[in-house]
């Protein structure tokens, strides 16, 4: 239990938990001790998403998809190649288009305060999720098998 308390405190000090979440987490640990390990209703999250960073889509035709998003949603092209196109959406978000034979969702990404690959991977492992680390990126599957990425805000 000491390791869990230390992890909660570290996440709080790094800005990954609010004071309320810290208190809830410590309370949940205490309740678990007195209730034979039963899980409390309110537990801290593994990581705290503060925004949707980007969505990555597979598209069959980059220019056609690019033109659609620019014309109908007002997105702005930030970079483009034969197989990719990145479109700004607001100040801090973007849509990534990747050329593929079949259209669909590649992945979606959440912004995490205080993000580092090491901290994100450790937080996921602590709850039994094995992350896929690719360079400075951390990926894992959601409950339905869709790929999720974590990143700095």
Secondary structure, 3 states (H helix, E strand, C coil): CHHHHHHHHHHHHCCCCCHHHHHHHHHHHHHHHHCCCCCCCCCCCCCCEEEEEEEEEEECCHHHHHHHHHHHHCCEEEEECCCEEEEEECCCEEEEEEECCCCEEEEEEEEECCCCHHHHHHHHHHCCCCCEEECCEEEEECCCCCEEEEECC
